[in-house]
Amino acid sequence: MLKTVCAVPVDWSATGDMLSGIGTIAGAAFVLIAARIGRNTFEGWKRQRIEERRSNLAEQVLTLAYRLQEALSVIRSPLRLLGESQESEKKLREQDMIKSSTSDRQIQMLLTAQSSLTRISDFADAFDQLANVRPLMRAIFGQPLTAHLETIVTARNKVRGAAHSYAAAARPMRAHPMINEVEYAEQRVFEDILWEGAAFDLTTGEEDDRIKRDVDAAVAALETAFRPYFDLTATA
């Protein structure tokens, strides 16, 4: 339909179609923009959730690593409280491992071994927590960082194995001095594992506690990797 506007004929039907087309394009553009904003918002929310999960796991693992680092120091302490020794001796007598013929030297070795095993048992829950978190740790942070947790578990296992071996080595003294010397050297190997600070480098005379050194290095590596997640003064 043509009408004259200012002496110029205007086809209002065509104009309406044109405006309708512009409206359709504008609507489509709005939908695309809204979809893009929605996608960006979702991706931002997803990234935030992932970072929150990583941060929570980092804090949990690092706190647990600190706890187990301290636990291993307690487990490997060469000092025994009187009550601890009495409880260990009671267990050993109930198991018939201490008899009237058992020498004082053997009793002390057995008490050392039993005390170490009891201490390990006292911290079993913390090590169970570590075992439970390792799969998630590996899934989120990868195997290289998870390996530091395995170092802590390995340290515990070495101490437990040394305790059993130390108890088995609590034999009567032999008549031949050379045999006694060999067995004493064997005991020293176990003691270096059982007691924190007992191992020394014979060449330099300096402390050479490999278990403590490995655990401390593992905890330090975890600290370096995780502290930025919840330390406001650090830059991630």
N, C-alpha and C positions, 0 to 999 in steps of 0.2 A: 504494500500500500504506500503510495507516494503522497507526500504532503510537501507544501512549499514553506520553507523557513528562510526568511530574508531573501526571498526570490530565488532560493536554491532548493531544488527538489530533494527530499530526503526519503529514503526507503527505510521506514521504521522496522519493518520485518527483518531486513538484513542486519540492521543495527542491533536489534534484540538478539539475533543469532550470534553476532560477534561478541556482545557483552556476555552472553551465556557461555561462549567458548572461553573467554578470558576468566570467567568465574570457575569453570571446570579446571583450567590450568592452575589457577591460584589454589584451588582446593587440593589438587594433586600435589602441588609443591608443599602445601602445608602438611599433608599427610607424610610426605617424604622427610620433611624437616622434623616433624614430631617423632617419626620412627627412628631417625638418626639420633635425636636427643634421648629417646627412650633407650636405644641400644647403648649409647655412651653412658647413660645413667646406670644401666644394668651392669655394664662392664666395670664401671667405677665401683659399684657396690660389690661386685664379685671380687675385684682386686682387694678391696678393703677387707672383705671377709677372709680371703686367703692370708693377707698380711696379719690379721688378728689371730688366725689359727697358728701361723708360724711363730708369732710373738708369744702366744700362750705356751706353745710347745717348747720354745727356746727357754723361757723362764722356768718351766717345769723341769726340763732336762738339766739345766745349769745348776738349779737348786739341789737336785738329786745328786749331781756329780760332786758338789761341795760336801753334801752329807756323807757320801760314800768315801770321799777322800779322808774325812775325819774318822769315819768308821774303821778304815784300814789302819789308821794310826793307832786307834784304840785296840784293835785286834792284834796288832804287832808290837804293842808295848811290852817291853821285857819286865815291867813291874806287875806283880800280882798282889792284890789285896788279900788280907788274911782270910776273910770270908770266902773269897774266890778259891783260894787254895784248899780250904776245908771242904767246900762243895765238890771240887774236882776230885779230891781224895775219896770222898764218900762214894761218888759214882764209880771210881776205879775199883774200890773194894767190893762194891755190889756186883761188879762185872768180873770179880776174881782176878783182876790184873795186878793187884798189889797183895802179896802174900807175906808170910812171916820171913821167908827167905829172900825177899826183894831187898836189894841194897839201897842205901840212901841216895846214891847216884842214880840208880834206876828210877826210884820214886820221883826224884826231881825232874827227870826227863819226861816221865809219864804225866806229871802234873803240868808241865809246860805244854805238852801236846794236848791234853784235855782242856786246859784253859783256852788255848787257841781255838779249838773246835767249839767250845761253849760260846765264845765271843762271836764267832762266825754265825752260829745259830741265833744269837741275840739280834743280829742285823739282817736276818733272812728276809724280813718284810721289805726292807729297803732294796735289797738286791732283786727281789721278786718284782718290785715296781720298775726297776731298770729293765728287767727282761720283758715286761709287758709293753714298755714304751719303745723298745728298739725297732719293732716293725714299722710303727708310725714315723719314727725318726728317720728310718731309711727311706720311706716313701716320700717324705716331705723335703728332707735335707740331703739325701743321698748317702751312699756307702762310705765315702771318705770321712765324713763327720761321725757317722755311726761307729766307725772303727775305733774311735776314742772311747766309746762306751765299752766296747769289747775289751779294750786294754784294762779297764777297771775290773771287769769280770774275770779276766785272765789272772790278774793279781790275786784276787780272792781265791781262785782255784789253785794257784801255786802255793799259797799259804796253807790251804786245807790239805793238799797233797803232802806238803812238807811235814805237817803235824802228824799225819798217819805214818809217814816214813820214820819220823823221829821217835814215835812210840815203838815202832817195830825195831828200831836200833837200840832200844833200852835193854841191852843184853848184859849178862854178867861179864866182868873183865876177864880177858883170856890170859892164859899162862905165858904166851909168847908176846914179848913187848912189841914186835913188829906188827902183829895183828892188831894190837891195841892202838897203835899209831895210825894204821889205815882206817880203823873204825872211828877214831877221834876226828880224822880229816873228813870223813863222811858226815859225822854229826855237825861239824862246823858249817858244811854246805847247807844243811837243813836249818841251822840256827841263823844263818845269814838271811834266809827267807822268812823265818818265823819272827825275828826281832828287827824292828826298825832301828837303823843306825848301827847294826852289828857288823855289817860288811865293810871291809877296808881293802883298799888296793895295796897289796904287799910291796909294790914297787915305790909308790909315792907316800904310803902311809896315810893317805886321805880316805875319807868315807866314800864308799862305793856301793850305796844302796840302790841297786838297779830297779827294784820294785817301786820304791818311793819316787825315784827319778822318772820312771815311765808313767806312773799315775799322775804326778805333778804336771808332767808335760801334756798329758791327755786333757786334764782339767784346764790348763792354760790355753790350749787350742780351742776348747769349747767356749771358754770365756771370751776369747778374741772374736769368735764367730757370732756369739749370741748376745753379748752385752749391748750392742747398738740397738737391739730390738726394744729394750725397755730402759735404756739409759738416756735421759733427755739431753745430757751434756755431750753425748757421742753423736757422730754423724754416721748414718747407715751407709 
